[in-house]
Amino acid sequence: MSNAQSNEIKFFDLHTTGIGYLNRIREVKPRKGSPFMATTIAALRGSSDDVEYTYIDCNVVGAEAEKLVRRCEQAVDAGKKVLVSFRIGDIWADAFSYEKGEKKGQPGASLKGRLLFIGFIKVDGETVYEAKPKDAGEPQDNQQGEPEASSDEPSAEEQQQSDARQRQTA
């Protein structure tokens, strides 16, 4: 076994896909670490006749996802319905205790994850963004049709390092 193989870090990814509404777009400034963009997605589930929502707090990861969420910020703040298709990575549950209100002192939990990709954006029912599908001649590594990386996006190695830092700070 060579040094390159023994020092290589491997990750197991858990990806969740769906559609939902963007809420609470914000810039988070932790005491330690770098600021990051966050949003809450109200993911739709169940029958279309009786839709239920699962709320997932997400760190927005990647230049393309952050650019798209920033484009939606004014619409969300104005109370418009912003529906997105999404891919969230590495969902986990975060336990907490309510600090105020009727549930003060009671335990609670929230789902958290990393928003990796947005496939489409609809504002009040009108499509304002749709990811370009990959060419038929290209390998289909990504079933969602993620936009190709541009020169200003990090390399795969840089993204893995960034992902590892995000996991450590989360």
Secondary structure as UniProt FT lines:
FT   HELIX           3..7
FT   STRAND          15..28
FT   STRAND          36..45
FT   TURN            48..49
FT   STRAND          52..60
FT   HELIX           63..77
FT   TURN            78..79
FT   STRAND          82..97
FT   TURN            102..105
FT   STRAND          107..123
FT   TURN            124..125
FT   STRAND          126..130
FT   TURN            136..137
FT   TURN            143..144
FT   TURN            151..152
FT   HELIX           156..169
//
